[in-house]
Amino acid sequence: MQVASILGDPDVMKFSDHGAFTSKQQMDWFQRALAVRTDDLLSGPFAIAQKSTGEVVGYINLSNEPKRNEQGDAEIGFRLSRHAWSNGYATEAVSGLLRKTDDIPSISRIVAMVDPNNKRSIRVLEKLGMSRVGEVMFDSYDHPDALYALKLRVS
Ligand SMILES: CC(C)(COP(=O)(O)OP(=O)(O)OC[C@H]1O[C@@H](n2cnc3c(N)ncnc32)[C@H](O)[C@@H]1OP(=O)(O)O)[C@@H](O)C(=O)NCCC(=O)NCCS
């Protein structure tokens, strides 16, 4: 994967609170990504690859960080290289990953935090059946994100 075409692209990172990553930040991110355990969905990121070519065009991440997320929540995140947008890849990748959460009883809700102006990402979340349930504000933010959620099971 060309990490720079994702994390280094200001268009892709437009709605990220830290903007495009420097080369050093991209390298650090990639080193952490290499530590993914394929048997642990919450240890992502996982690559999104085009079936026809095998080209890796993005990544998807599912995580639970106590500082950001409630117990039982898994936060979804996804980014694609600009050239891969508008093919339905994000929606297909996320729904594939969500099917696998059936095997993890500790996850009762999928959440996503998204800039309210990020209409493309919001559309993906809506297509996945997620609804806006509130907003979140962290120290590093200059405005709140919208909180989207999908209940999987009663915890
Ligand atoms: C968000 C992102 C992953 C979406 O990828 P994608 O492959 O284009 O998504 P999909 O093709 O599955 O769906 C995009 C949907 O948004 C719609 N859309 C595109 N531009 C839009 C706009 N300006 N306003 C509203 N909807 C829009 C598309 O029509 C499509 O919906 P449809 O299938 O009903 O027609 C990609 O744009 C990206 O990497 N963005 C930068 C990183 C990011 O914002 N990540 C999410 C952080 S929460």
The ligand as an ORCA input file, in Angstrom:
! r2SCAN-3c Opt
* xyz 0 1
  C     -15.125      8.242      3.396
  C     -14.564      7.356      2.306
  C     -13.851      6.154      2.910
  C     -15.743      6.916      1.429
  O     -15.250      6.006      0.457
  P     -16.099      5.655     -0.840
  O     -15.516      4.413     -1.410
  O     -16.187      6.846     -1.727
  O     -17.525      5.344     -0.245
  P     -18.721      4.631     -0.992
  O     -18.478      4.665     -2.473
  O     -18.952      3.302     -0.349
  O     -19.967      5.568     -0.634
  C     -19.893      6.966     -0.784
  C     -21.318      7.520     -0.732
  O     -21.233      8.927     -0.491
  C     -22.032      9.598     -1.461
  N     -21.433     10.926     -1.621
  C     -20.336     11.279     -2.290
  N     -20.132     12.617     -2.162
  C     -21.127     13.089     -1.367
  C     -21.476     14.374     -0.855
  N     -20.730     15.449     -1.125
  N     -22.577     14.492     -0.067
  C     -23.334     13.415      0.243
  N     -23.047     12.154     -0.220
  C     -21.957     12.006     -1.014
  C     -21.915      8.716     -2.689
  O     -22.930      9.023     -3.627
  C     -22.073      7.345     -2.023
  O     -23.424      7.095     -1.667
  P     -24.428      6.248     -2.598
  O     -23.857      4.865     -2.731
  O     -25.740      6.288     -1.887
  O     -24.466      6.938     -3.958
  C     -13.539      8.105      1.446
  O     -14.186      9.207      0.863
  C     -12.326      8.577      2.250
  O     -11.342      7.860      2.397
  N     -12.418      9.808      2.783
  C     -11.333     10.408      3.566
  C     -11.147      9.733      4.930
  C     -12.405      9.797      5.796
  O     -13.093     10.804      5.798
  N     -12.660      8.698      6.511
  C     -13.802      8.595      7.385
  C     -13.520      9.142      8.721
  S     -14.908      8.819      9.830
*
